[in-house]
Amino acid sequence: MKKRLLAMVCGCLFCGGIFAQHTWFNDKDLTLTGAYYYPEHWEESQWERDLKQMHELGFEFTHFAEFAWAQLEPQEGVYDFSWLDRAVALAAKYDLKVVMCTSTATPPVWLSRKYPEILLKSEDGTVQDHGARQHASFASPVYRKLAYRMIEELARHYGNDSRIIGWQLDNEPAVQFDYNQAAEEAFREFLKEKYHHNIQELNAAWGTAFWSEVYSQFEEITLPKTAQMFMNHHQILDYRRFAAKQTNDFLNEQCRLIKKYAKNQWVTTNYIPDYDKGHIGGSKDLDFVSYTRYMVYGDNEGIGRRGYRVGNPLRIAMANDFFRPVNGTYGVMELQPGQVNWGSINPQPLPGAVRLWLWSVFAGGSDFICTYRYRQPLYGTEQYHYGIVGTDGVTVTPGGREYEQFMKEIRSLRKDYRPKEDKPETYLKRKTAILWNPENYWSIDRQKQNATWNTFAHVDKYYRTLKSYAAPVDFISEEKDFSQYPVMIVPAYQLADKELVARWKKYVEEGGNLVLTCRTAQKDRFGRLPEAPFGSMIDELTGNHMEFYDLLLPQDPGQVKMDGKVYTWNTWGEILQPGASNEVWATYTNEFYEGKPAVTFRKLGKGSVTYIGVDSSDGALERQVLDKLYSRLQIEVMNLPYGVTMEYRNGLGIVLNYSDQPYQFALPQGAKVLIGTPNIATAGVLVFKF
């Protein structure tokens, strides 16, 4: 089961570092599996039948009270936990631990009607209303006061209950762009604090001398109208920072209230993997983060004719690699059990796909997986959303059977468990960080300079290559210790300062291998261009001087040549003037700057700096650059086809096939197959012991 804040001192195999990590889970469990259940949706006479069957299928925990504020507080200040007490007791009877939720995503109607100022207001003036969910503003003092009061009552009641293993805050808490008066006032207070109550400091940061935008006092500032074409993008940058902070503050305060009473229970929340919103990882009071992941809903990002039934091969992998590094522990609070109801098209998953997704989550190092939901609802917005059992409440769905199979497989592996960090040395040597700050995305998105530029597609060109290497990848923030990673990729990192550049240089000089890409360090943290030659903030680091940059028409792309191969580009290209110590790896071939460098490499101290000044059309150039770099560094990599991924954990190798063709995997010498076969079918899984 769980441990209480056990301090574990772990040796970092590839860098020799020592760090302390708190964990709430035991390695011997490998992962725990649960299912959402809503007692308030069903006749109480059915609860015991349902929870008993949930246990018999192999589930180890369930999840209560996510959307039940109206049942928990039917009238203002009047609480009723008796029904929930009975549900918790039945769960315990069938050896199911409970994750309790704070219900703040669904304010009751009495709250919406008595206090209409809590309702979210969009930029166009539309006010949300009762009848859906997540319609209350995190910036509303009234909403916060009432939510915190309810949460404290709930925590006081269940905080010392050993049947409750943890708490989920809210539901998929997002960054809200609320245009109520309370939000505007809170934005002004945020700005006053940030700029030390000095309006001239704000004017300088926002460049308000441009177009006569100068403010004489903070009270003149309103929320930015982002739909306005030329709205001040420095102001929008601060507004997005403010909006993320509102979400983080709301979650932090919930967490602190719960921890007044819950000494032996963890607290998390279930984020949608919105990598561009800026709030994930910002609520420092959480014990760890978890995420929601849906794979098949009509987006058709899979491989082959039936790929839409399997899903994007890297969607779960990237979420794992983004959430795991935040705290070192993560789980998935919602994973699709079958068809959903909200997509553009809601097909049946391919047989085996649900199990494939479960193993994909596990492969990344998760400590738990929870499915949404146990029973398919008979009414409401999500009537067509599959559950583990169907509309009769007892018939197990195809996805439910795949959950049952996965749980049996996990139990069979527990007898031979090994520590989670038991991984091959060759695997750890190719561990790579991708430095990510959503503020760079915000800055670029308002001034793309080329309509075909796509920041996420740019990052994906590097990430996809790393996963084909079977490299363990961490998306990290600047808070992390760079020295843990033999290689660090910094893609399109537009906002920087001297301190960050100095850290990059120190990382390289001490043996790190840094990969910088185009559009990096061109602006300061306020989004302003420094009064210096364009892009010169990193000249000393890269050994280059940027002469200029170019943007081409998509129908008439340019070309870059590297080691005899030609690659196309159009979105962004920097024309470089390298120093004497630099190697030129790629050059432009067909513009007025033909022969000028596009990619350079240099040794610096004990490490190296690779600069990729161009964004290729399809990622093939980026792949060749990384191939050459890892070869130069003598880092052994694999060459897995797109759609096949491999990870290690707990002394196990896990190979996953999202492609539309069987894949023959070459087992490492001495490996023993535990699940599956080396000839892995579409949606198949291979697990081996090394």
N, C-alpha and C positions, 0 to 999 in steps of 0.2 A: 504494500500500500504506500503511504507517503511518509516522508521524513519531515521533521520540523527544522527548517532553516539550518540544515547541516552544512557546516563549512567544510568544503572539500578542497584540499590542496593538490593541484594537478600539475604534473610536469608537461611542459609544452614540447612535444617530441621533436619538432622541426626547428624551434628557435631557442630552446632551453629556458624559456620564461616560466615563472611560477606565478600562479594567481589563485585567488580564493573564489569559489563559486557556491552559491546557495542553490539547493535543489529541493523540490517537493516530491520527487519521484524516485523509485528504485530502479536501478539498471536491470535487476532480475525480472521485472515485469515487461521489459522491452517497450511495450506501449499499452495503454489502457484504452478501451473502446466503450463509447456510450451513445445514448440516443435521447433526443428531445422528447419530452412528454408534457402534455398540457392537461392536467386533471380537470381544470375548469371547463374543458371542451366536451367532457364525456360524463355520462351518468355515473355516479359514484359506485354503483353496483358493478361497473365494468373495470374499475381501477385495478383490483386485485388480479383479475384474469390477465390484464394487459401487462402488468409489472412482472407477474409470474412467467409469462411467455417471453418477455424481454430477457429475463434471467436465463431461461432455458436455451435461448438462442446463443447465449454467450456474452451478452453485454455486462459490463462491470459497473457502470454508473449511468445515471439519468440526469435530466436537466429540467428544473421547475421554475415557474413564476416569471418567465421572460416578459410576457405581455399582460400581466394580471393586476395592474395597479387598481383597476376598478373593483376587483374582487378583494384585494388586500385593504383598500381604504374606500369602502362604498360611499361614505360621506366624509366631508372634510373633518379630519381629526378623529374619525371613528375607524378603528382597525379590526380586521377579522382574519386571524391566522389559523383558526380552528380547522378549516378544510385542508389547508396546506400541511398542518401537523399530521392529519390522518394520511395524507399522501406520502409524507416523509416516512411515517411508520411502516406503511406497506412496502415502500422501496427497501427499507432496512430488513424487513421480513424475508425478502428475496435477495438479500446480499447485494443490493444496489446502492452504492454511495450516491450522493446528490450534489450537483452543482446548482447553487441558488443564484437567481438573477434579480437585478434591482428594478426591473419593470419601467424604467424612466422613459422608454421609447414610446409608451402608450399612455399619456395622461388621461384620466377619466373625464367624462363629459362635464361633471360638476366643475372641474378645474377650468376647462376651456370656456365654459359659459360665464362663470363668475369672474374670471380673470382673462378676458380676451386679449389683453396686451401681451400675453405669453405666446401668442400664435406667430409663427414665422411670416415675415413679409419679404417678398422677393424684390429685386431691383425695379421691376416694372410695376410694382405696387400691389400685386396679387397677395392676398392674405390667405394662408392655409386655414383649414377648418377641421373640426372633429369629424371622424369617419374614416381616417386612414391611420398612419402612424408617423412618428418622428416629426410632428408638426409644432413642437414647442421650441422656443429659442433658448440656447444655452446662455445668451447674454441677458436674459430676463431675470432680474433679481427676485421677482415673485415666483417664477417657475423654480429657480434654484432653491429658494427657501422651502417651498412645499415638497420638492423632490428630496432634499436633504432630510427633512423631518420624517418622511416616510421611510427612507433608507435607514435612518438611525433606529427607528422602531423595529424594522426587519432585522437589523444586525444585532440589536439588543436581544431579540427573541431567539435567533439562531447562531449567534457568534460563538457560543461554547458548546454547540451540538456536534458531537463526534460523528454523526451520520452525514454531516455536510463537509465535503472535502475542499470546496472552494466556491468562489463567487465570480460571476460574470457581470460586468457593469454595462447597463444600457443594452443596446443591440446595434451592432455595426455602426458605432458612433462616427459620424462624418464631420467634415469641416463645413460649417454653415456660413452662407453669405447672406446674413440677415440684415434687412434695411429698416428695422424698427428704430424708434427714437432711443431706446435703451442701448441698442448696439452702437448707434452713432456716438452717444455719450461715452460709452466704454472705449470706443476707438480713440476718442480725444484723450481720455485718461491714459491709454496705452502710449500715445504719442508724447504726452507731457512727460511721462516717466522715461521713455526712451531718449528724448532730446533734452532732458534736464530742465524742463519748463522754460526752455530758451527757444523762442519762435524763430530766431535768426539761424539757429543750428538746424532746425527743420528746413528752413528755406534753402540753406546751402545743400542739405542732403537731397532734397527733391528738385533742385535746380529750378526754383520757381521764378528766377529772373527771366527764364525763357517764356515767351508769350504772355508776359504780364500776369503771372500766376501768384505773385508775392502775397503772403499772409502777414497780417499785423498782430493777430492773436489766434490762439488755438480754437476759440469758439467759432471762428469763421470756417473751420474745416468741416466738410461733410464726407460721407462715405463715397468713394469713387464710383462714378457711373461707368462701369467697365464696357457697357455696350456702346459708349461714345467712342468714336474711332480713334481720336488722338488724345484720350485721357492720359494724364501724367502717369507714366509707367513706374516712376519711383514711388508715387503714392500707392499705386496698386500693389507693388511689391510689399510695402509696409502693411497694407490692408490684409494681404494673404497671410503675413506673419501673425497679425492680430487674430484673424479668424481661426488659425490653427491653435493659437494660445487659448482661445475661448474653450475649444473642445478639450484641450489638455487640462485646463484648470478645473473644468466640470468633472472630469474623470478623477483627477487627483483628490479633489475634495470628497467625492464618494468613497474613494479608497481609504482615506484617512478616517472617515466616519466608521466604516466597517471594521478597521483595524483597532478601533477603541475597544471592540468587543471580541473580535475574531483573532485569537492569538495563534491558533493552530490551523488556520485555513488560508489558502492562497487566494489572491485576487488578480483577475485578468479582465480583458474584454476581447470581443471578437471583431477585429477590423476587416473591412473589405480591403483587399490589397490595392489601395489607391496610392501608388508610389509617388504621385505628384502633389499630394495634398499637404504634406508637411507635418502631420500630427502623429504619425506612427513612431513610437519611441519617445515621444515628448512628454508622456505622463510618467514621471519618474517614480511615483509611488506604487505603481503596479509591480507585482512580483515578476511577471513575465507577460509577453504578448501572445495572442493567438489570432487566427484569421479564419475567414469564411472563403470557401472555394467551390465554385460551380464550373463544370467542364463542358456540358453539352446543352446548348440553348440556341442553336441556329446560327452561330457566328461562322461556322465552316472554316475554322483555322486548323483542322487536322490534315492528315496526309492521305491522299488518294480519294477515290470516289465515295467511300464510306467514312472518311476521316471526321466528318461532322458528328459521327456517333461515338468517337473516341476522344476527340478534343485536341487542343494545342499541346504538343509534346512537352513544352517547357513551362506551361502555366503553373503547375504545382511546384516544379523544381525551383522556379524563380521566387515564388512565395516562400518556400522553405529557406532559400538562401538570403532572403531579405529579412524575414522575421527571426530566424534562429540567432543571428549575431547581436540582436538588440539586448537580450539578457542571457543568452546561452541556453535557455529553455523555451520551448514553444509547443503549441498544440494547434489542432484544427478544430474549431468549435462547430462549424457547419460544413459537412461534406455531402454532396448530392447522392441520394440513394437510388435515383432513377429519373424518370421524366420530371421536369419542372413546369411551372405554369406561366412564367413571366417573360420568357424569351421571345424572340421574333418568330422562331419555329421551335417547337418542343418535341424533338424526336425521342424514340427509345434509344438508350445507349446500346452499343454493340455488346453482345454477350461477353462477359469477362472484363468490360471496361470499368465497372464499379470496383471490382477487386484490384484492377490495375491502379486506379486512383488511390486506393487505400495503401497499397504497397509503395506508391510514389511518395505519399506523405511520410510513411514510416522511413523510407530510404534517406530522407533529409535529416533525420534525427529527432522526430517528434516524440513527445512523451505521452500524448493522448490524441485520440481522434473521436469526434462526436458527429453523428449524422443528424441532419435535419430532414425528416422527423420520424418518429416511430409510427404514428398512425396518419393515414391520408385524411384530411379534413372533409367533412360532409357539407360545410357551408363556409362562407367568407371568400376572401380574395384568392385563397390558395387551394381551392377545391381540387384542382387538377395536379397538384403537387404530390408526387409519389411519396410513400412512406416505406418503412420496413414491412409493414402489413398494409393491406388494401382497405377498401371502404367497408368491408364487413368486420374489420377489427381483428381478424384472426388469420386470414390467408396471407402467407408470406409471399412478398413480391420477388421477382427475379433478382433485383438489387439486394433485397433482404437476404436471399440465399447466398449472395456473394459476400455480404458482411459476415454471415455465419461461417462461411468457408475461411475467410481471412482470420477470424477470431480463433478458429480451431488451429490454423497454421501457426499463429503467434503462440498459442499455448504449447504446441508441440516443440517450439524452439526454446521455450523458457528453461527447459531442463539443462540446456547447454549454454546458458547465457554467459556473456563476457562483458566487461565494462564498455560503455557506449563509445569511448574514445579509442578502443582497440581497433586500429586501422593500419594497413600496410604503410611502411615508410615511403615507398615509391609514390603512393597516393598523396601522402601529406607533403611531400616535396613539391608537388605541383599546386599546392594551395594558393589561391589567388584572391586578392581583394579587388572589388570595384568600389571606388569612392563615389558616394551619391549624396547630393544635397538637392532637395526639390526646388530650392530657390534659384538654382541655375536654370531649371526647366521654366520656372515662372518668368525669369528675365528674358530668356530666348524666345519664349512663346509670344511675347508682346512685340518683339522685333526680330522676326525670323530672317528677314532680308531675302528669303527665297521661299516661295509658297510650298515648295516640295521638301523643305527641311522637316525632319521628324526626329525629335530628341530620343524618343523611346526606340525607334528603329535604329538610330545610331548606336545606342547602348547595346541593343540586341545583336548587332554584328559581332561584337566582342564576346558577349555572353554565350551566344550559340557556339562559337568556336571553343570556348573553355569547356562547355558541357560535352562537346565531341571528344575532347581530351580526357574525359572522365576526371576533370579537375574539381576538387572541392572549392566552392566559391562562396565568399561572404560579401554581401553588399554592406558597406560600413559607412559610418558618419565620421566627421573629423574628431569626435570624442575618442575614437578607438586608437590603440597603439599600432601604428603602421608597421613596426618592426616584427610583428608576428608573421608577416606575409613575405615570402620570397619574391613575389611579383605583385605589383599594385597598378591597376589600370584606372586612369582618371579621365573619363570621357566628357568632352564638351563642358568643362567645369568653368563657366564663364565668370563667376563672381569669386574674387580671391583678394588676398592682402599680403603684405610682406611677411607676416608671421607664418602664414600657411606655406608660402613658397620656401621660407627658411626650413620648415619642417620637412617638406619634400626633399630639399637638398640634403638635410641631415640623414634622412632615410636612405638616400642613394649612397652617400659617402660612407655609411656604416654597413653597406652591403646589399641594400634593397635594389630592386630592378623596377624602375618607374616607367610606365607607358602613359604619355600625355597625348591627347588628341586635339584636333582643331577646335577653335572657339574657347580655348582654356585661358583663364587669367587675363581676359581682355578688359574687364571692368572691376571696379572696387565693390565693396559689399552693399553700397547704396545703389548700384547699377550705373555708376558714372564712369566715363572714360578718364583715366589718369592723365594729367598734363605731362605727357611723355610720349615718345614714339609708340605707335599703335602696337599692342601685344608685347611690349618690351619688359613687362613685369617678370617674365620667365626667360629672358634672353641669356642671363648668366647660367641658368640651370640647363637649358637645352643646348647652349652653344650656338644658337641660331639667331639671326635677325630676320623678322618678317618684312619683306619688301612691300607686299600688299596682299589682298585676298580677292578671289574672283567667284562669280556665281554664273552658272550657264543655264540655257534653256533646256528643259528635259527632253525635247525632241531632237536636240543637237548636242549630245553630251561630249565632254572632253575625254582625253585618255591619259593614263598614267602607266609607265612601264617599270616593271621590277623584275630583275633576274630573267629577262627575255620574254616575260609575259605581259600582256596589255590588259588594263582594266579601265572601265568607264566610270565617269563621275559627273555630277552637275550641281549638287546642292551647296557645296562649300569647298573651296580649295585655297590654301595659303601658299604663297610663293616665297620660298625660304632662301636665305643667304647663310650657309653654314660656316662655322668656324673651322680652323685648320684641324682640330682634334676630332671632327665629326666624320662619320662614314655616311655617304649618301646611298640610301637603299632604293629609292624610287624617284623618278623624274617625270615631269609633264612632257607630252610628245607632240601636241597638235594645236597649240595656241601661240600667241606672239611671245610667250615666255617659254617656248619649247627648250627642253634641256635643263630647266630650273628644277631644284630639288623639291620634292613633296613629302618625303619620309627620310628622317635621319636617325643615326644611332651614335652614341658616344659613351665611353667609359668615364666614370667620375668617381674618384675615391675607390671604394671596394665594390661599387655597384655600377649601374648603367641607367641611361635615360634614352628612351626611344620616343621620337616625336612624329606623330602621324598627322600631317597638316591637311589631309584631304578626306572627305567622306565618300566612299565608293558607292556605286549604284546598288550592288548586291552583297557586299560584305566579303567578296572573294579576295580583295586586296588586303583587308584587315586580317583575314585568315593567313595569308602568306607571310605577312609581317610577324604575326605571333608564332607561326611555324618556325621562322628563321630565328626569332628571339629565343624561344624555348630550346631550340637545338643548340644555339650558341651558349646558352646557360647550362647545357647538359641536363635538362629536366626531361625525364622520360614521360612521354604522353601517349595516349591511345588515339585511335582514329575511328571513332564510332560514327556511323551514318546518322543523319538527322532523323530523329524519331526514336533512337535507342539511347538510353542513358544508363549510367552505372554509378552507384555510390557504395560506400562502406560504413558500417556501424556495428557495434557489439560483436566484432569478430566475424561479421557476415558481409558477403558481397551480394548486392541486389541489382539485377539487370532488368530493365523494363523496355518493352517494345510497343511504341505508339505508331509504328509505321504500318504500311499496308502489305508488307511482305514478311515472311518468316526471316528470322535473323539467327545465324549460326555463331554462337559465342565461343571463343577459345578460352577454356578454363585455365586459370593459372596453375602452374605445376603444383601438385599435391592437394588441390582443392577437392572438396567433397560436396556433391550436389545434395541439398536438403529438400528443396521444393522446385518442381518443374524439371525441364531438360535443357541442355545447351542449345537445342534447336527451338528457338522461342517464337511461337506463333504471334500473329497480331493480337494485341491486348494481353499477351502472355507475360509471365514473370518467372525469373530464375533466381533462386536464392542458394548460395553456396557458402560453405565454411572454408576459411583459408588457414 
